Amino acid sequence: MSTEPKEGGTAYQNERMPGPGLPPWLWIWLAFWLWSLPNLWSQIKWGWSSMMEARTRDLEIAAQFPDMVKWKFLTYPGYLLESLPGIALAISVCLVFLPYLRARWVERKLSLGPPTQETESLTEIRRFVGEFTNRLTITQSLRPGQLAMIYPNRFRRAVLGVFSGFLILWKRDRRTAEGVLIHEITHLRCGDPLLIGVGSPVRGAIIWSLLAFVLLIEIPILIEHIDGYIRAREEMGSAGISGNVQKSGRGTFLSFGGFLLAQLFVFGGHLGLLLAPFTMPIMAIWCAELNADLATSRFLGPAGKEGRFLEQLRQETRWYRRCLAWLTHPPRWMRRWVMRQPGRFGMVTLLCLFPAGYLLKLFLICLGVILPVVGTKGFAALYGETVLDGVWGVIFDGAKGFLASLALPLIILAILTGIWPWLCSRWEAFFTGGPRPLLKIDRLPYFFAAGLIMIAACVCTSI
């Protein structure tokens, strides 16, 4: 392939899109999740049977003490907490294979459509994009505040939406604007648009799970606990007991402030159990964004270290918006680090980032077990009552089982990491319509990262 620049565009050569990046962790996670799909049905059946048993038990209690369980029915959805993320992800995976509907929704929401006039800037953008793929069409919107974005309209075809701010940037700082396009094109080369971006079903699954968690599980549980607390206060008042913390036949009784603190611990534990299944897809999304940043950094060269590319990206100022942004983009400090073009050690770190997500998932599961116990019974330890002894044994056994189950996934990840420099071109050709030249590839970081992941797999096997 010729490396001479074409008129109005740029030659497709290694200096433009150098070497392979990270493996397609998003698709690997999806394959693992589909393999474990039968476990979701088991979780749903277990949650449903537990909810029916609780309902039968509460009806028996209500026959004698109706006030004790009058709000108990609100807590029944809580038995489906463990299966809620799986249900949401199952719906989102089905939507992945309907990109046409997603494209129509995105275009209506952001007022994207075919350009009304073929300007010189749009012509140059088409030529630049054409150097890398012929499966990307362009739409335009006059909305301010955004630059460019990519979204799918077919399984292996996508649309590049450009906004007025990007056209201004194209004329003002051509090099940085090209870096923005390289970032989006890299997503297409890896097949990312089907799973991430505006209207991403995976992001939607996480957000809707959080809303359902708060509205259908936590608020009803809080209402039922407050009712129990008020009834207990009334019983203690009628018995002539007062004080912020009292010892009674029912155990240690907390003040209302202590009660709220206990509920905060319970909420944190439930939130940990909810987020644990989302750890790996979020980590895969982060890796996809860092991979696109890495390609942009290599394309921009020394200009990428100056940080002008990140300065063009929107930065959320409100804390809750920043937390939601972390569902689809890594923290800004990680992106700055990648834009500074990390060396071999940095590349090894990036390659091991997705497998390391399993440790974060284990941590969240442990929090989900410990915090509710601390919230409901832990304050009794202040009065000599031991409540955590049995919990440590459960956590230890559960952690051993979890790590043992990671042996096969880690072996697969290690093999894929080691051979990715050879598979990269074939994978990208599947989504872009043609292979790209690979002249010089530093394979050492891939071999080293594969070795580290394989060692972790051996450790898990020996547990």
C-alpha positions in Angstrom: 0.0 0.0 0.0 1.3 3.4 -0.9 2.3 5.7 1.9 2.2 8.8 -0.2 -0.5 11.3 1.1 -3.6 11.4 -1.1 -5.0 14.7 -2.2 -7.0 16.2 0.7 -6.3 13.3 3.0 -3.5 11.4 4.6 -1.8 8.1 3.7 -2.8 5.0 5.7 0.4 4.0 7.2 1.9 2.9 10.6 2.7 6.4 11.7 -1.0 7.2 11.4 -2.5 4.1 13.1 0.5 2.3 14.8 0.5 -1.2 16.0 -2.3 -3.1 17.8 -3.9 -1.7 20.9 -5.8 -3.6 23.6 -7.8 -6.7 22.9 -11.6 -6.3 22.5 -12.4 -6.8 26.1 -16.0 -5.7 25.6 -16.7 -8.6 23.3 -14.7 -11.0 25.5 -16.8 -10.0 28.5 -20.0 -10.5 26.4 -18.9 -14.0 25.4 -18.2 -14.8 29.1 -21.5 -13.4 30.1 -23.4 -15.4 27.5 -21.6 -18.5 28.7 -22.8 -17.9 32.3 -26.4 -17.1 31.2 -27.8 -20.4 32.7 -26.7 -19.1 36.2 -29.0 -16.1 35.7 -32.1 -18.4 35.4 -31.0 -20.2 38.6 -30.7 -16.9 40.4 -34.1 -15.8 39.3 -35.7 -19.1 40.4 -33.9 -18.9 43.8 -35.0 -15.3 44.4 -38.6 -16.1 43.4 -38.8 -19.2 45.6 -37.3 -17.2 48.5 -39.9 -14.4 48.0 -42.8 -16.9 48.0 -41.5 -18.5 51.2 -41.2 -15.1 52.9 -44.8 -14.2 51.7 -46.1 -17.5 53.2 -44.3 -16.9 56.5 -45.6 -13.3 56.7 -49.1 -14.4 56.1 -48.9 -16.8 59.0 -47.5 -14.0 61.3 -50.2 -11.5 60.0 -52.9 -13.9 61.2 -51.8 -13.2 64.9 -49.8 -9.9 64.7 -51.0 -7.9 61.7 -49.1 -4.8 62.7 -45.8 -6.5 62.6 -45.8 -7.3 58.9 -48.1 -4.7 57.4 -45.3 -3.1 55.4 -43.4 -6.4 54.8 -44.8 -6.9 51.3 -42.8 -3.8 50.1 -39.5 -5.7 50.7 -40.4 -8.7 48.5 -38.6 -7.3 45.4 -35.4 -7.3 47.5 -35.2 -11.0 47.1 -34.5 -10.4 43.4 -31.5 -8.1 44.1 -28.9 -10.6 43.0 -30.7 -11.3 39.7 -31.6 -7.6 38.9 -28.2 -6.8 37.1 -28.4 -10.0 35.1 -32.0 -9.2 34.0 -31.0 -5.7 33.0 -27.9 -7.0 31.1 -30.0 -9.6 29.3 -32.4 -6.9 28.0 -29.4 -4.7 27.0 -27.7 -7.6 25.1 -30.9 -8.1 23.1 -30.9 -4.4 22.2 -27.2 -4.7 21.0 -28.5 -6.6 18.0 -31.0 -3.9 17.0 -28.6 -1.1 16.0 -31.0 0.4 13.5 -33.5 1.3 16.2 -30.7 2.8 18.3 -29.5 4.9 15.4 -33.0 6.3 14.8 -33.3 7.2 18.5 -29.9 8.9 18.6 -30.6 10.9 15.5 -33.9 12.1 16.8 -32.5 13.0 20.2 -29.5 14.9 18.9 -31.1 16.3 15.7 -28.6 14.5 13.5 -29.3 14.1 9.8 -27.6 14.1 6.4 -25.7 17.4 5.8 -27.9 20.0 4.0 -24.8 21.4 2.3 -21.5 19.8 1.3 -19.0 22.3 2.7 -15.3 22.2 2.2 -14.8 21.0 5.8 -17.2 18.1 5.3 -15.5 17.1 2.1 -12.1 17.1 3.9 -13.6 15.1 6.8 -15.0 12.5 4.4 -11.6 12.1 2.7 -9.8 11.7 6.0 -12.3 9.1 7.2 -12.1 7.3 3.9 -8.4 6.6 4.4 -9.3 4.2 7.2 -12.7 2.7 6.5 -15.5 2.7 3.9 -18.1 1.7 6.4 -18.7 5.0 8.1 -21.3 7.5 6.9 -21.5 11.1 8.2 -24.4 13.0 9.7 -24.5 16.6 10.9 -26.1 18.6 13.7 -26.0 22.3 14.5 -26.3 21.7 18.2 -23.5 23.3 20.2 -21.5 21.8 23.1 -20.4 18.6 21.4 -17.7 17.6 18.9 -18.2 14.2 17.2 -19.6 10.8 18.1 -20.0 7.5 16.5 -23.0 5.2 16.7 -24.0 2.0 14.8 -26.8 1.8 12.2 -25.9 -1.8 11.1 -24.0 -4.6 12.6 -20.7 -3.7 10.9 -21.5 -0.2 9.8 -21.6 3.0 11.8 -22.4 6.7 11.5 -20.1 9.6 12.4 -22.1 12.4 13.8 -20.4 15.8 13.6 -21.5 18.9 15.4 -21.0 22.6 14.8 -18.2 22.7 17.5 -16.2 20.1 15.6 -16.4 22.0 12.3 -15.1 25.0 14.1 -12.3 23.0 15.6 -11.5 21.5 12.2 -10.8 25.0 10.8 -9.0 26.3 14.0 -6.9 23.2 15.0 -6.8 20.6 12.2 -4.4 18.3 14.0 -6.4 18.1 17.2 -9.6 17.6 15.2 -8.0 14.7 13.3 -7.1 13.2 16.7 -10.8 13.3 17.6 -11.7 11.4 14.4 -9.0 8.9 15.1 -10.5 8.3 18.5 -13.9 7.6 17.0 -12.4 5.5 14.1 -10.5 3.4 16.6 -13.8 2.5 18.3 -15.1 1.4 14.9 -12.0 -0.7 14.2 -12.6 -2.6 17.5 -16.4 -3.0 17.0 -17.1 -0.9 20.1 -20.0 1.2 18.8 -22.5 -1.7 19.1 -21.8 -1.8 22.9 -20.8 1.8 24.0 -21.5 5.4 23.1 -24.7 7.4 23.1 -27.7 5.2 23.6 -25.5 2.3 24.7 -27.7 -0.5 26.0 -25.0 -1.5 28.5 -25.0 2.0 30.0 -28.7 2.0 30.0 -28.8 -1.4 31.9 -26.6 0.1 34.7 -28.6 3.3 35.1 -32.0 1.6 35.0 -30.8 -1.0 37.5 -29.7 1.7 39.9 -33.1 3.4 39.6 -34.9 0.1 40.1 -32.6 -0.7 43.0 -33.5 2.6 44.8 -37.2 2.8 44.0 -38.2 -0.9 44.2 -35.8 -2.3 46.8 -34.1 0.2 49.1 -36.9 2.7 49.7 -39.4 -0.1 50.5 -36.8 -1.7 52.8 -36.2 1.6 54.5 -40.0 2.1 55.0 -40.4 -1.3 56.6 -37.4 -0.8 58.9 -38.6 2.7 60.0 -42.0 1.1 60.8 -40.3 -1.6 62.9 -38.2 1.1 64.6 -41.2 3.2 65.5 -43.0 0.2 66.9 -40.0 -0.8 69.0 -39.8 2.8 70.3 -43.5 2.6 71.3 -43.0 -0.7 73.0 -40.0 0.7 75.0 -41.9 3.8 75.8 -44.8 1.9 77.2 -42.4 -0.1 79.3 -40.8 3.1 80.7 -37.4 2.7 79.0 -35.7 5.8 77.8 -32.2 6.8 76.5 -30.3 6.8 73.3 -29.1 3.2 73.6 -30.8 0.7 75.8 -30.4 -3.0 76.5 -33.6 -4.8 76.4 -34.9 -8.3 75.7 -34.9 -7.5 72.0 -31.1 -6.7 72.0 -29.3 -3.4 71.7 -31.6 -0.5 70.8 -30.1 2.5 69.0 -31.1 6.1 68.8 -32.6 7.4 65.6 -29.2 8.7 64.5 -27.7 5.3 65.0 -30.6 3.7 63.2 -30.0 5.9 60.2 -26.3 5.1 60.3 -27.1 1.4 60.4 -29.4 1.8 57.3 -26.6 3.6 55.5 -24.4 0.5 56.1 -27.2 -1.8 54.8 -27.6 0.5 51.7 -23.9 0.4 51.0 -23.8 -3.4 51.2 -26.8 -3.8 48.9 -25.2 -1.3 46.5 -22.0 -3.3 46.4 -23.9 -6.5 45.5 -25.7 -4.6 42.8 -22.6 -3.1 41.2 -20.5 -6.2 41.4 -21.9 -7.8 38.3 -21.4 -4.5 36.4 -17.7 -4.3 37.4 -16.4 -6.2 34.4 -18.5 -4.5 31.7 -17.6 -1.1 33.2 -13.9 -2.1 33.2 -14.2 -3.3 29.6 -15.7 0.1 28.6 -12.9 1.9 30.3 -10.4 -0.2 28.4 -12.1 0.6 25.1 -11.9 4.3 25.8 -8.3 4.1 26.9 -7.5 2.1 23.8 -9.0 4.8 21.6 -7.0 7.4 23.6 -3.9 5.4 23.1 -4.4 5.4 19.3 -5.1 9.1 19.4 -1.9 9.7 21.4 0.2 7.7 18.9 -1.4 9.6 16.0 -0.8 13.0 17.5 2.7 12.3 18.6 4.3 15.0 20.8 1.1 17.1 20.4 -0.8 14.5 22.3 1.2 15.1 25.4 0.2 18.7 25.5 -3.3 17.7 26.4 -5.1 19.7 23.8 -7.2 16.7 22.8 -8.6 16.2 26.3 -9.2 19.9 26.7 -11.7 19.7 23.8 -13.7 17.0 25.6 -16.6 17.9 27.8 -15.9 17.7 31.6 -18.8 17.3 34.0 -18.7 19.6 37.1 -21.5 18.2 39.2 -20.5 15.2 41.3 -23.5 13.0 40.3 -22.9 13.7 36.6 -19.3 12.9 37.1 -20.2 9.6 38.7 -22.5 8.8 35.8 -19.8 9.7 33.4 -17.5 7.1 35.0 -20.0 4.4 33.8 -18.8 5.1 30.2 -15.4 6.9 30.5 -12.5 6.3 32.8 -11.4 9.1 35.2 -9.6 12.0 33.5 -6.3 11.3 35.2 -6.1 7.9 33.6 -6.8 9.4 30.2 -4.1 12.0 30.7 -1.6 9.3 31.6 -2.4 7.4 28.4 -2.1 10.5 26.3 1.4 10.9 27.6 2.2 7.7 25.7 3.2 5.2 28.4 6.1 2.9 27.6 6.3 -0.8 27.8 5.5 -0.9 31.5 2.4 1.3 30.9 1.3 -1.0 28.1 1.5 -4.0 30.4 -0.5 -2.2 33.0 -3.2 -1.4 30.4 -3.3 -5.0 29.2 -3.8 -6.2 32.8 -6.4 -3.7 33.7 -9.4 -5.7 32.6 -8.3 -9.0 34.3 -7.7 -6.9 37.5 -11.3 -6.0 37.4 -12.1 -9.4 38.9 -10.4 -8.3 42.2 -12.6 -5.2 42.3 -15.6 -7.4 41.8 -14.6 -9.6 44.7 -14.1 -6.6 46.9 -17.6 -5.3 46.1 -19.1 -8.7 46.9 -17.3 -8.8 50.2 -18.6 -5.4 51.1 -22.0 -6.5 50.2 -21.8 -9.3 52.8 -20.0 -7.3 55.6 -21.8 -4.0 55.5 -25.4 -5.2 56.1 -24.2 -7.3 59.0 -22.3 -4.3 60.5 -25.4 -2.1 59.9 -27.9 -4.4 61.5 -25.9 -6.0 64.3 -22.4 -4.5 64.4 -23.2 -1.8 67.0 -24.0 -4.6 69.4 -20.3 -5.3 69.5 -19.9 -2.1 71.5 -21.6 -4.0 74.3 -19.6 -7.2 74.1 -21.8 -9.1 71.6 -19.8 -10.7 68.8 -21.5 -10.7 65.4 -18.8 -10.9 62.8 -17.1 -14.2 63.7 -19.3 -16.3 61.5 -19.2 -13.8 58.7 -15.5 -14.0 58.2 -15.7 -17.7 57.6 -18.5 -17.2 55.0 -16.5 -14.5 53.2 -13.3 -16.6 53.2 -15.0 -19.6 51.8 -16.9 -17.5 49.2 -13.7 -15.8 48.1 -11.9 -19.1 47.6 -14.8 -20.4 45.5 -14.8 -17.1 43.5 -11.1 -17.2 42.8 -11.2 -20.9 41.9 -13.9 -20.1 39.3 -11.6 -17.5 37.6 -8.9 -20.1 36.5 -10.5 -20.8 33.1 -11.4 -17.2 32.2 -7.9 -16.0 33.1 -6.3 -18.7 31.0 -8.4 -17.6 28.0 -7.5 -14.0 28.7 -3.8 -14.8 28.9 -3.8 -16.7 25.6 -5.8 -14.0 23.8 -3.4 -11.3 25.1 -0.3 -13.2 23.9 -1.6 -13.8 20.4 -3.4 -10.4 20.0 -0.6 -8.8 17.8 -1.4 -11.5 15.2 -5.2 -11.4 15.5 -5.5 -7.6 15.6 -5.6 -7.0 11.8 -8.1 -9.8 11.2 -10.4 -8.4 13.9 -10.3 -4.9 12.7 -10.7 -5.9 9.1 -14.0 -7.6 10.1 -15.4 -4.2 11.2 -13.6 -1.8 8.8 -13.8 -3.7 5.5 -10.1 -4.1 4.9 -6.9 -5.0 6.8 -4.4 -2.3 7.8 -0.6 -2.5 7.4 1.4 -3.5 10.5 5.0 -2.6 10.1 6.5 -2.6 13.5 4.9 -4.2 16.6 6.4 -4.3 20.0 5.2 -7.8 21.1 7.1 -7.9 24.4 4.4 -6.1 26.5 1.8 -8.6 25.3 4.0 -11.6 26.2 4.8 -10.1 29.6 1.1 -9.3 30.4 0.0 -12.7 29.2 2.6 -14.3 31.5 1.3 -12.3 34.5 -2.3 -13.2 33.7 -1.3 -16.9 33.4 0.5 -16.8 36.8 -2.8 -15.4 38.3 -4.7 -18.3 36.6 -2.3 -20.8 38.1 -2.7 -19.3 41.6 -6.5 -19.5 41.2 -6.2 -23.1 40.1 -4.2 -24.0 43.2 -6.8 -22.5 45.5 
